[in-house]
């Protein structure tokens, strides 16, 4: 028999708490063990009840969802799913900040008071059940200097390819927004390659993620559009419900092809598309995430001699996606999150100094 998933609901609205409770209790494996109406109560109940997961409204009274998430991750680390209205720009912005503070996922607020008829409700239940299995780590009140942390060296050396890097393909799922923020914010404004990104996130929240990343990064971050020209020092993020790839060495391609492993956009589609066009000139980066999305695409990338970077276990929120690549021996570099931007910069430097780059 599977364990019961104990859930704490935290939301300032009595109506929303009741609707969320009604929805979650539809699943026989979920038990709602408490409800909080404001930030201080949420933190107190997390400490006392020790739920497996917290379902939190982004506008929780007093401190709000962002600050409450931050305090929970410091005082009593617990998986958190943020529920938010994807049509409210302020809620989207606060939801993205909550991800940065340690929340694992965002889910749309079910629009129907009959949750059993709501696809958003079904998605929320699935998200809660999946995220309840994640082992979260404690955050620290004062930021630590990541460069001083004694990270282990990569267990496998770099590939011996001399091909100049022409493009970077990045994929992430659970924990990805914070990982992307760290990597992209450390790249210089003149970073010489286009970067394509697939990030699994709740429908309706990708534009908020793009706007947030663009506001904190030196390089330009935008939502990808079909057929647009690839440009250096630009990050192209897959839009909702579209696969992201390339049609040539100069143009982006979006696709409505079938889901791959339940995902659209899919990391597998991205890695395979980029690998088939750019071959050994492609750099593939697989970051924290649940499951194995991207693995078949990385197998193609390996066959075509692309370079593969995988985030290490110690710095991954969930080690599923990078772990699959590492276990199969596909990764040329296994790196802690703080080292990935530097490695990308090194690869670009190698490319610009390589005579083949001008051919």
C-alpha positions as CSV (number, residue, x, y, z in Angstrom):
1,X,0.0,0.0,0.0
2,X,1.4,3.4,-1.0
3,X,1.8,6.0,1.8
4,X,-0.6,8.8,2.4
5,X,0.6,12.2,1.2
6,X,0.0,14.7,4.0
7,X,-0.7,18.2,2.6
8,X,-0.8,21.6,4.3
9,X,-2.9,24.2,2.5
10,X,-1.8,27.8,2.9
11,X,-4.0,30.5,1.4
12,X,-5.5,33.8,2.6
13,X,-8.9,33.1,1.0
14,X,-11.4,30.9,2.9
15,X,-13.1,30.1,-0.5
16,X,-9.8,29.2,-2.1
17,X,-8.7,27.0,0.8
18,X,-12.1,25.2,0.7
19,X,-11.8,24.7,-3.1
20,X,-8.2,23.4,-2.8
21,X,-9.1,21.1,0.0
22,X,-12.1,19.7,-1.9
23,X,-9.9,19.1,-4.9
24,X,-7.0,17.4,-3.1
25,X,-9.3,15.2,-1.1
26,X,-10.6,13.7,-4.4
27,X,-7.4,11.6,-4.5
28,X,-7.4,8.7,-2.0
29,X,-3.7,9.0,-1.5
30,X,-3.8,12.6,-0.3
31,X,-4.7,13.7,3.2
32,X,-5.2,17.4,4.0
33,X,-3.8,17.7,7.5
34,X,-4.0,21.4,8.1
35,X,-4.9,24.9,6.7
36,X,-3.2,28.2,7.2
37,X,-4.6,31.6,6.5
38,X,-1.5,33.7,6.8
39,X,2.3,33.5,6.6
40,X,3.1,33.1,10.3
41,X,0.5,30.4,10.7
42,X,1.8,28.6,7.7
43,X,5.3,28.5,9.1
44,X,4.1,27.4,12.5
45,X,2.0,24.5,11.1
46,X,4.9,23.4,8.8
47,X,7.1,23.1,11.9
48,X,4.4,21.4,14.0
49,X,2.6,19.1,11.5
50,X,5.6,18.2,9.3
51,X,3.5,17.8,6.1
52,X,5.0,16.0,3.1
53,X,4.2,19.1,1.0
54,X,2.7,22.6,1.2
55,X,0.2,23.9,-1.4
56,X,0.5,27.7,-1.1
57,X,-1.4,30.6,-2.6
58,X,1.0,33.2,-3.9
59,X,-0.8,36.1,-2.1
60,X,-0.7,34.6,1.3
61,X,-1.4,37.5,3.8
62,X,1.4,39.1,5.8
63,X,4.7,38.1,4.3
64,X,3.3,36.7,1.0
65,X,4.2,33.5,-0.9
66,X,7.7,34.5,-1.7
67,X,8.8,35.4,1.8
68,X,6.9,32.5,3.3
69,X,8.6,30.1,1.0
70,X,11.9,31.5,1.9
71,X,11.3,31.1,5.6
72,X,10.0,27.6,5.3
73,X,13.1,26.6,3.4
74,X,15.2,28.1,6.1
75,X,13.3,26.9,9.2
76,X,11.7,23.6,8.1
77,X,12.6,22.6,4.5
78,X,9.5,21.2,2.9
79,X,8.4,20.7,-0.7
80,X,6.2,23.6,-1.8
81,X,3.8,23.9,-4.8
82,X,2.6,27.5,-5.5
83,X,-0.9,27.9,-6.9
84,X,-1.4,31.0,-9.0
85,X,-3.5,32.6,-11.6
86,X,-1.6,32.6,-14.9
87,X,-3.7,35.5,-16.2
88,X,-2.6,37.8,-13.4
89,X,0.8,39.4,-14.2
90,X,1.5,40.2,-10.5
91,X,0.7,36.7,-9.4
92,X,2.9,35.3,-12.2
93,X,5.8,37.5,-11.1
94,X,5.4,36.5,-7.4
95,X,5.2,32.8,-8.4
96,X,8.5,33.0,-10.3
97,X,10.1,34.7,-7.2
98,X,8.8,31.8,-5.1
99,X,10.5,29.3,-7.3
100,X,13.7,31.3,-6.8
101,X,13.2,31.1,-3.1
102,X,12.9,27.3,-3.2
103,X,9.3,26.4,-4.3
104,X,9.4,23.3,-6.6
105,X,6.6,24.0,-9.0
106,X,3.8,26.4,-10.0
107,X,0.3,25.2,-10.8
108,X,-2.6,27.1,-12.2
109,X,-5.6,27.8,-9.9
110,X,-8.4,25.4,-10.9
111,X,-10.9,27.7,-12.6
112,X,-14.0,25.6,-11.8
113,X,-15.6,25.0,-8.5
114,X,-16.2,21.5,-9.7
115,X,-12.6,20.4,-9.6
116,X,-13.3,16.9,-10.8
117,X,-14.1,18.4,-14.2
118,X,-11.1,20.6,-14.3
119,X,-8.0,19.7,-16.2
120,X,-6.1,22.3,-14.1
121,X,-7.3,20.4,-11.0
122,X,-6.1,17.1,-12.3
123,X,-2.7,18.7,-13.1
124,X,-2.5,20.2,-9.7
125,X,-3.1,16.8,-8.0
126,X,-0.5,15.2,-10.3
127,X,2.0,17.9,-9.4
128,X,1.4,17.7,-5.7
129,X,1.9,13.9,-5.8
130,X,5.1,14.1,-7.8
131,X,6.6,17.0,-5.8
132,X,5.9,15.4,-2.5
133,X,8.6,12.8,-3.3
134,X,11.3,15.4,-3.7
135,X,13.9,15.7,-0.9
136,X,14.5,19.5,-0.5
137,X,17.6,21.0,1.1
138,X,17.8,23.7,3.6
139,X,18.4,27.3,2.5
140,X,20.5,29.7,4.5
141,X,19.5,33.1,5.7
142,X,22.8,34.7,4.6
143,X,24.0,33.9,1.2
144,X,27.1,31.7,1.1
145,X,29.8,32.2,-1.4
146,X,29.4,29.4,-3.8
147,X,33.0,29.7,-5.1
148,X,34.3,28.7,-1.6
149,X,32.3,25.5,-1.4
150,X,34.4,22.4,-1.7
151,X,32.8,20.9,-4.9
152,X,34.1,17.6,-6.1
153,X,35.9,17.6,-9.4
154,X,34.1,16.2,-12.5
155,X,34.6,12.4,-12.7
156,X,35.0,12.5,-16.4
157,X,37.3,14.9,-18.4
158,X,36.2,17.0,-21.3
159,X,35.7,15.5,-24.7
160,X,38.6,15.8,-27.0
161,X,36.7,17.5,-29.8
162,X,38.3,20.5,-31.5
163,X,35.1,21.6,-33.3
164,X,34.1,25.2,-32.5
165,X,31.0,25.5,-30.4
166,X,28.1,27.2,-32.4
167,X,25.1,26.8,-30.2
168,X,24.0,25.8,-26.6
169,X,20.9,23.7,-25.9
170,X,19.7,23.7,-22.2
171,X,17.0,21.6,-20.6
172,X,15.7,21.7,-17.0
173,X,12.6,20.7,-15.0
174,X,12.2,20.7,-11.2
175,X,14.5,23.3,-9.7
176,X,15.3,24.7,-13.2
177,X,14.3,28.3,-12.9
178,X,16.8,29.0,-10.1
179,X,19.5,27.0,-11.9
180,X,18.9,29.0,-15.1
181,X,19.0,32.2,-13.1
182,X,22.4,31.3,-11.7
183,X,23.9,30.2,-15.0
184,X,22.5,32.9,-17.3
185,X,23.1,35.8,-14.9
186,X,26.8,34.8,-14.9
187,X,27.2,34.9,-18.7
188,X,28.6,38.2,-20.1
189,X,26.6,40.4,-22.4
190,X,28.9,39.5,-25.3
191,X,28.5,35.7,-24.9
192,X,29.0,34.6,-28.4
193,X,26.5,31.8,-28.9
194,X,22.7,31.5,-29.1
195,X,21.2,29.5,-26.3
196,X,18.0,27.5,-26.6
197,X,16.2,26.6,-23.4
198,X,13.4,24.1,-22.6
199,X,12.1,24.5,-19.0
200,X,9.2,22.4,-17.8
201,X,6.8,24.8,-16.0
202,X,3.1,25.2,-15.5
203,X,1.1,26.4,-18.5
204,X,0.8,30.2,-18.6
205,X,3.9,31.0,-16.6
206,X,6.7,30.9,-19.3
207,X,6.3,34.6,-20.1
208,X,6.8,35.5,-16.5
209,X,9.9,33.3,-16.3
210,X,11.3,35.0,-19.5
211,X,10.6,38.5,-18.2
212,X,12.3,37.7,-14.9
213,X,15.4,36.2,-16.4
214,X,15.7,39.0,-18.9
215,X,15.6,41.5,-16.1
216,X,18.5,40.0,-14.2
217,X,20.8,38.8,-17.1
218,X,23.3,40.7,-19.2
219,X,22.3,38.6,-22.2
220,X,18.9,39.0,-23.8
221,X,16.3,36.4,-22.8
222,X,13.1,36.1,-25.0
223,X,10.4,33.6,-25.9
224,X,11.3,31.8,-29.1
225,X,9.2,32.3,-32.2
226,X,9.1,30.0,-35.2
227,X,11.5,30.8,-38.1
228,X,13.4,33.6,-36.3
229,X,17.1,34.0,-36.9
230,X,19.5,32.8,-34.3
231,X,21.6,35.5,-32.8
232,X,24.6,35.4,-30.4
233,X,24.2,36.6,-26.8
234,X,20.5,35.7,-26.9
235,X,18.5,33.1,-25.0
236,X,15.5,31.6,-26.7
237,X,13.0,29.9,-24.3
238,X,10.5,27.4,-25.6
239,X,6.9,28.7,-25.4
240,X,4.0,26.8,-23.9
241,X,3.0,23.6,-25.7
242,X,5.6,23.9,-28.5
243,X,8.7,21.8,-29.1
244,X,11.8,23.9,-29.6
245,X,14.5,23.1,-32.1
246,X,16.3,24.4,-35.2
247,X,15.5,24.1,-38.9
248,X,19.0,25.1,-40.0
249,X,22.1,26.6,-38.6
250,X,20.5,30.0,-38.7
251,X,16.8,29.5,-37.8
252,X,14.7,28.4,-34.9
253,X,11.9,25.9,-35.5
254,X,8.8,25.4,-33.2
255,X,6.7,22.2,-33.6
256,X,3.3,21.0,-32.5
257,X,4.4,17.3,-33.0
258,X,3.2,14.8,-30.5
259,X,4.4,15.0,-26.9
260,X,7.5,13.0,-26.1
261,X,7.4,11.2,-22.8
262,X,4.5,13.3,-21.8
263,X,6.2,16.6,-22.6
264,X,5.8,19.4,-25.1
265,X,8.2,21.2,-25.1
266,X,10.5,18.2,-24.7
267,X,14.2,18.2,-23.9
268,X,14.6,15.2,-26.1
269,X,13.2,17.1,-29.1
270,X,15.5,20.0,-28.4
271,X,18.7,18.0,-28.0
272,X,18.0,15.8,-31.0
273,X,17.1,18.7,-33.3
274,X,20.1,20.7,-32.4
275,X,22.4,17.7,-32.6
276,X,21.2,16.7,-36.1
277,X,21.8,20.2,-37.4
278,X,25.0,21.2,-35.5
279,X,26.6,17.9,-34.8
280,X,29.9,18.3,-33.0
281,X,29.5,22.0,-32.8
282,X,26.6,21.8,-30.4
283,X,26.9,22.1,-26.6
284,X,24.1,20.3,-24.7
285,X,23.4,21.1,-21.0
286,X,21.1,19.0,-18.9
287,X,20.1,20.5,-15.5
288,X,18.1,19.5,-12.5
289,X,14.8,17.8,-13.2
290,X,12.5,14.9,-12.5
291,X,12.4,11.9,-14.8
292,X,14.4,11.2,-17.9
293,X,13.3,13.8,-20.5
294,X,16.2,14.6,-22.8
295,X,17.9,11.2,-22.4
296,X,17.1,9.9,-26.0
297,X,18.1,13.2,-27.4
298,X,21.4,13.2,-25.6
299,X,22.1,9.7,-27.0
300,X,21.8,11.2,-30.5
301,X,24.0,14.1,-29.5
302,X,26.7,11.7,-28.3
303,X,26.5,9.7,-31.6
304,X,27.0,13.0,-33.5
305,X,29.9,14.0,-31.2
306,X,28.3,17.0,-29.5
307,X,29.6,18.2,-26.1
308,X,27.4,17.3,-23.1
309,X,27.4,19.0,-19.7
310,X,25.4,17.6,-16.8
311,X,24.7,19.2,-13.5
312,X,26.0,17.1,-10.6
313,X,24.0,15.4,-7.9
314,X,25.0,17.6,-5.0
315,X,23.7,20.8,-6.6
316,X,20.6,19.3,-8.3
317,X,17.2,19.7,-6.6
318,X,16.2,16.5,-8.5
319,X,18.9,14.3,-10.1
320,X,16.6,12.5,-12.5
321,X,17.5,14.2,-15.8
322,X,21.2,14.8,-15.3
323,X,21.5,11.5,-13.4
324,X,20.2,9.5,-16.4
325,X,22.8,11.1,-18.7
326,X,25.7,10.5,-16.2
327,X,24.8,6.9,-15.5
328,X,24.7,6.1,-19.2
329,X,28.2,7.7,-19.6
330,X,26.9,10.4,-21.9
331,X,28.3,13.4,-20.1
332,X,31.6,15.0,-21.0
333,X,31.5,17.2,-18.0
334,X,29.8,16.6,-14.6
335,X,29.7,20.0,-12.9
336,X,28.3,21.7,-9.9
337,X,25.8,24.4,-10.8
338,X,28.3,27.3,-9.9
339,X,30.8,26.0,-12.4
340,X,28.5,25.6,-15.5
341,X,28.6,29.2,-16.7
342,X,32.4,29.3,-16.4
343,X,32.6,26.1,-18.5
344,X,30.3,27.6,-21.2
345,X,32.5,30.7,-21.3
346,X,35.6,28.5,-21.7
347,X,34.0,26.6,-24.6
348,X,33.2,29.9,-26.3
349,X,36.7,31.1,-25.7
350,X,38.1,27.8,-27.2
351,X,35.8,28.3,-30.2
352,X,36.8,31.9,-30.9
353,X,40.5,31.1,-30.6
354,X,40.2,28.0,-32.9
355,X,41.2,28.6,-36.5
356,X,38.3,26.3,-37.7
357,X,35.9,28.9,-36.3
358,X,36.5,31.1,-39.4
359,X,36.0,28.4,-41.9
